[in-house]
């Protein structure tokens, strides 16, 4: 799976996965606590999450780079309330969404449209997973999420598109920096 990855690429992807987790966790936790709905904070943090994911995937344009980000995120999320109660199932969520996103980017030959579609679809896929976890673990908030499901779908869709746009803007702004060239070169 990791054949062909350079050490610097793996380090970069790991650091980006950690950064994505820290930002998501720090923003989402407060919103989740205030609302009483596990996972609702992602509505705010998702834009940053998707933007950083696209940026990282653009720097390391290799198959499995998004999957690695998902794996790192899933491992870090194990002891947290992200995606529901603590558990190893979060690794499966990260890997599943990551591999689907990687496949879409690959099928679109690493073109811009592929990144927009992969992160929008990947973002939307987290919604049924989130609802499944809430139901499976008997967590509160399922009814509240179902009542606003179309709003959440709309927000996740916009997050995917706008987050990808943020990722492209960030990448285009610093792609010629020496450190980015060293990582991707």
N, C-alpha and C positions, 0 to 999 in steps of 0.2 A: 504494500500500500504506500509506503513512504519512499520507495525506490525512486531515485532521481531528485529528491529534495535535498537541497544543501542545508547544512547546519544553520546558517544565518537565516534561511527562509523559515525553518522550523522554530527557531528562537523568536523571529518576528511574529509568526502566527500565534505562538504561545502568548507572547506579550499582548498582542491585540485581543486574543480571547480573554485574557485576564482583565484588560482594560474594559472590554465590553461588559463583562460580568460585574466589575466594580461599579461602573456607571449605572447599569440596570439595577443592581441590588440597592445601591444607595438611594436612587430616586424612587424605585418601585416599593420598597419596604414601607416607607412613610405613607404613601398613598394607600397601599393595601391595609395598613393598620387603621388609618383614618376611615376608610370605607367599610372595612369588615369583609371585603371580598378578596380572597386570595388570587393574586395575579392581575388585578385591575390596574395596578400601577404601570404596567407595560404600555398602556395607552399613551402615557406621557414619554416614557423612556425609549419606546420603540423606534422613534425617529433617529435618535443617536445610535442605538444598537444597530439598525440596518445600515446607516451611513458608515459606521466604522467597519462593519462586515464587508460592504462593497469596497471600501478603500483597501482593506487588507487583501481581498481577493484580486483586486487590480494590481497591487504590488507583487503578489505571488500568483501569477497566472498559471496555475497547475491544477490538474485534476486531483481532487481530494483536499485542496486548500480550504474550501468552505466546510468540508466534513471535519477537518482538524479543528477549525474554529468552534464548530458545534460540539465536538468531543471535549475540548477544553472547558467550554461553557457548561456543558452537562456535568462534568466532574466537579467543577467548582460549585455548582448549584445543589449538589447532593445534600449537604447539611442545612440548606436554607429553605425558606418558604416559597421560593420561585417555583412555579408550576405545581404547587401543592406541597404536601408534607415531605419531609426529608426521605430520600430513598434513591436507590441505584437506577430506578427506571428513568431518571432524568438523563442518564447517559444515552439511553435508547432514543429519547426524544431528540437530543442534540445530534446524534448520528443520523437518524432518519431524515430530519429536516435538512441536514448538511448534505447528505448524499443526493437527495432529490434536487437541491439547488445546484450542486456540482454537475449533475447530469444535464440539467437545463442549460447551464452556461456552456458546457461541452458541446451539446447538440447545436447551439447557436454559434459555435466556433469562437467563443470568447469575445463576441461582439457586444456592443452596448445594449442592444435589445435583450440579449440573453441575461445580462446582469439585472436589468430592470424586471424581467419576467421571473427570474429565479428567486430574487429576494422578495418580490411581491407575493408569489405563490408560496414560498417558504414561510413568509410571515403569516399568510392566511391559513396555512396548515397548522400553525400553532394553536389556532382557535379551537378546532374540534378536539385537539389533544388536551388543551386546557380544560374544556368542558368535561371530557371523559375522566380526567383526573379528579375534578371536583365531585363528579357523580360517584366514581369508584371509591373514593375515600370518605364519602359522606360529608364533604366540606360545605360550609355555608356559602351562599352566594349564587348557586346555580340558577335559582329562580330570578334573581336580579340580573344575571347575565343574559338569560333567555329573554327577559323583557326588553333588553336593549341590544339584542343580537344584531340587528341591522345596523345600528349605530357602530357597534364594535367592528363588524365586517367592513363598514365604510372607513373607519379609522385605520384598521389594519391594512386595507388596500392603499389608502393615502400614505400611510407610513412606508409601505414597500416602495412606492413610486418616489415620494419625496425623500425618503431615506437614501435611496439609490442615487438620486440627484445630488444630495449632500455628499455622498461618497465620491461621486465623479468630480464634483467641484473641489473637494479636498485633494483628491489624487492629482487633478490637473494643476492645482496651485503649487504642489510640492514635488511633482514627479521628476523634475530636473535637479532636485537637490542631490548632493553627493551621496548622502546616506541611503536615499531611496534607490538610486542607481546601483549602489553597492549591493543592496538586498535583492533587487530584481535582476541584476545583471549577471 
